[in-house]
């Protein structure tokens, strides 16, 4: 992970997204702990440093869905309802997509 991000000049976004998206949650949790032990901060913090804009948002969401899925969905729902007016499309998509785990999302 380090070699595709902070360990090189320029970020290899494709490799970082591939690692996050294709790794099982348990593996991502172990990588997160090992990364924090070795470099002094978590993968989330590393991604905040490496990415900007919508790419950062997408990367943090993908990582969050592996590390803390229910809290990540709850945050997504909160963001749909934040500010002036509700993003009804995003809110509806969340309700439909995550209805199977809704009880756990409500607890998050």
Contact map, one row per residue, 1 for C-alpha under 8 A:
111110000000000100100000000000000000000000000000000000000000000000000000000000000000000000000000000000000000
111111100000000000000000000000000000000000000000000000000000000000000000000000000000000000000000000000000000
111111110000000000000000000000000000000000000000000000000000000000000000000000000000000000000000000000000000
111111110011101100000000000000000000000000000000000000000000000000000000000000000000000000000000000000000000
111111110111100100000000000000000000000000000000010000000000000000000000000000000000000000000000000000000000
011111111110000000000000000000000000000000000100010000000000000000000000000000000000000000000000000000000000
011111111000000000000000000000000000000000000000000000000000000000000000000000000000000000000000000000000000
001111111110000000000000000000000000000000000000000000000000000000000000000000000000000000000000000000000000
000001111110000000000000000000000000000000000000000000000000000000000000000000000000000000000000000000000000
000011011111000000000000000000000000000000000000000000000000000000000000000000000000000000000000000000000000
000111011111100000000000000000000000000000000000010000000000000000000000000000000000000000000000000000000000
000110000111111100000000000000000000000000000000000000000000000000000000000000000000000000000000000000000000
000110000011111110000000000000000000000000000000000000000000000000000000000000000000000000000000000000000000
000000000001111111000000000000000000000000000000000000000000000000000000000000000000000000000000000000000000
000100000001111111100000000000000000000000000000000000000000000000000000000000000000000000000000000000000000
100110000001111111110000000000000000000000000000000000000000000000000000000000000000000000000000000000000000
000000000000111111111000000000000000000000000000000000000010000000000000000000000000000000000000000000000000
000000000000011111111100000000000000000000000000000000000000000000000000000000000000000000000000000000000000
100000000000001111111110000000000000000000000000000000000000000000000000000000000000000000000000000000000000
000000000000000111111110000100000000000000000000000000000000011001000000000000000000000000000000000000000000
000000000000000011111110000000000000000000000000000000000000010000000000000000000000000000000000000000000000
000000000000000001111111000000000000000000000000000000000000000000000000000000000000000000000000000000000000
000000000000000000111111101100000000000000000000000000000000000000000000000000000000000000000000000000000000
000000000000000000000111111100000000000000000000000000000000000001000000000000000000000000000000000000000000
000000000000000000000011111110000000000000000000000000000000000001100000000000000000000000000000000000000000
000000000000000000000001111111000000000000000000000000000000000000000000000000000000000000000000000000000000
000000000000000000000011111111100000000000000000000000000000000000000000000000000000000000000000000000000000
000000000000000000010011111111110000000000000000000000000000000001100000000000000000000000000000000000000000
000000000000000000000000111111111000000000000000000000000000000001100000000000000000000000000000000000000000
000000000000000000000000011111111100000000000000000000000000000000000000000000000000000000000000000000000000
000000000000000000000000001111111110000000000000000000000000000000000000000000000000000000000000000000000000
000000000000000000000000000111111111000001100000000000000000000000000000000000000000000000000000000000000000
000000000000000000000000000011111111100001000000000000000000000000000000000000000000000000000000000000000000
000000000000000000000000000001111111110000000000000000000000000000000000000000000000000000000000000000000000
000000000000000000000000000000111111111111100000000000000000000000000000000000000000000000000000000000000000
000000000000000000000000000000011111111111100000000000000000000000000000000000000000000000000000000000000000
000000000000000000000000000000001111111110000000000000000000000000000000000000000000000000000000000000000000
000000000000000000000000000000000111111100000000000000000000000000000000000000000000000000000000000000000000
000000000000000000000000000000000011111110000000000000000000000000000000000000000000000000000000000000000000
000000000000000000000000000000000011111111000000000000000000000000000000000000000000000000000000000000000000
000000000000000000000000000000000011101111101100000000000000000000000000000000000000000000000000000000000000
000000000000000000000000000000011011000111111100000000000000000000000000000000000000000000000000000000000000
000000000000000000000000000000010011000011111110000000000000000000000000000000000000000000000000000000000000
000000000000000000000000000000000000000001111111000000000001001000000000000000000000000000000000000000000000
000000000000000000000000000000000000000011111111100000000000000000000000000000000000000000000000000000000000
000001000000000000000000000000000000000011111111110000000000000000000000000000000000000000000000000000000000
000000000000000000000000000000000000000000111111111000010011000000000000000000000000000000000000000000000000
000000000000000000000000000000000000000000011111111100010001000000000000000000000000000000000000000000000000
000000000000000000000000000000000000000000001111111100000000000000000000000000000000000000000000000000000000
000011000010000000000000000000000000000000000111111100010000000000000000000000000000000000000000000000000000
000000000000000000000000000000000000000000000011111110110010000000000000000000000000000000000000000000000000
000000000000000000000000000000000000000000000001111111111000000000000000000000000000000000000000000000000000
000000000000000000000000000000000000000000000000001111111000000000000000000000000000000000000000000000000000
000000000000000000000000000000000000000000000000000111111100000000000000000000000000000000000000000000000000
000000000000000000000000000000000000000000000000001111111110000000000000000000000000000000000000000000000000
000000000000000000000000000000000000000000000011011111111111000000000000000000000000000000000000000000000000
000000000000000000000000000000000000000000000000000111111111100000000000000000000000000000000000000000000000
000000000000000000000000000000000000000000000000000001111111110000000000000000000000000000000000000000000000
000000000000000010000000000000000000000000000010001000111111111000000000000000000000000000000000000000000000
000000000000000000000000000000000000000000010011000000011111111100000000000000000000000000000000000000000000
000000000000000000000000000000000000000000000000000000001111111110000001000000000000000000000000000000000000
000000000000000000011000000000000000000000000000000000000111111111000000000000000000000000000000000000000000
000000000000000000010000000000000000000000010000000000000011111111100000000000000000000000000000000000000000
000000000000000000000000000000000000000000000000000000000001111111111011000000000000000000000000000000000000
000000000000000000000000000000000000000000000000000000000000111111111101100000000000000000000000000000000000
000000000000000000010001100110000000000000000000000000000000011111111000000000000000000000000000000000000000
000000000000000000000000100110000000000000000000000000000000001111111000000000000000000000000000000000000000
000000000000000000000000000000000000000000000000000000000000000111111111000000000000000000000000000000000000
000000000000000000000000000000000000000000000000000000000000000111111111100000000000000000000000000000000000
000000000000000000000000000000000000000000000000000000000000000010011111110000000000000000000000000010011001
000000000000000000000000000000000000000000000000000000000000000100011111111000000000000000000000000000001001
000000000000000000000000000000000000000000000000000000000000100110011111111100000000000000000000000000000000
000000000000000000000000000000000000000000000000000000000000000010001111111110000000000000000100010000001000
000000000000000000000000000000000000000000000000000000000000000000000111111111000000000000000000000000001101
000000000000000000000000000000000000000000000000000000000000000000000011111111100000000000000000000000000000
000000000000000000000000000000000000000000000000000000000000000000000001111111110000000000000100000000000000
000000000000000000000000000000000000000000000000000000000000000000000000111111111000000001100100000000000000
000000000000000000000000000000000000000000000000000000000000000000000000011111111100000000000000000000000000
000000000000000000000000000000000000000000000000000000000000000000000000001111111100000000000000000000000000
000000000000000000000000000000000000000000000000000000000000000000000000000111111100011101100000000000000000
000000000000000000000000000000000000000000000000000000000000000000000000000011111110111000100000000000000000
000000000000000000000000000000000000000000000000000000000000000000000000000001111111110000000000000000000000
000000000000000000000000000000000000000000000000000000000000000000000000000000001111110000000000000000000000
000000000000000000000000000000000000000000000000000000000000000000000000000000000111110000000000000000000000
000000000000000000000000000000000000000000000000000000000000000000000000000000001111111000000000000000000000
000000000000000000000000000000000000000000000000000000000000000000000000000000011111111100100000000000000000
000000000000000000000000000000000000000000000000000000000000000000000000000000011000111111100000000000000000
000000000000000000000000000000000000000000000000000000000000000000000000000000010000011111110000000000000000
000000000000000000000000000000000000000000000000000000000000000000000000000000000000001111111000000000000000
000000000000000000000000000000000000000000000000000000000000000000000000000010010000001111111100000000000000
000000000000000000000000000000000000000000000000000000000000000000000000000010011000011111111110000000000000
000000000000000000000000000000000000000000000000000000000000000000000000000000000000000111111111000000000000
000000000000000000000000000000000000000000000000000000000000000000000000000000000000000011111111100000000000
000000000000000000000000000000000000000000000000000000000000000000000000100110000000000001111111111000000000
000000000000000000000000000000000000000000000000000000000000000000000000000000000000000000111111111001000000
000000000000000000000000000000000000000000000000000000000000000000000000000000000000000000011111111000000000
000000000000000000000000000000000000000000000000000000000000000000000000000000000000000000001111111100000000
000000000000000000000000000000000000000000000000000000000000000000000000100000000000000000000111111111000000
000000000000000000000000000000000000000000000000000000000000000000000000000000000000000000000111111111000000
000000000000000000000000000000000000000000000000000000000000000000000000000000000000000000000000111111000000
000000000000000000000000000000000000000000000000000000000000000000000100000000000000000000000000011111111000
000000000000000000000000000000000000000000000000000000000000000000000000000000000000000000000010011111111100
000000000000000000000000000000000000000000000000000000000000000000000000000000000000000000000000000011111110
000000000000000000000000000000000000000000000000000000000000000000000100000000000000000000000000000011111111
000000000000000000000000000000000000000000000000000000000000000000000110110000000000000000000000000011111111
000000000000000000000000000000000000000000000000000000000000000000000000010000000000000000000000000001111111
000000000000000000000000000000000000000000000000000000000000000000000000000000000000000000000000000000111111
000000000000000000000000000000000000000000000000000000000000000000000110010000000000000000000000000000011111
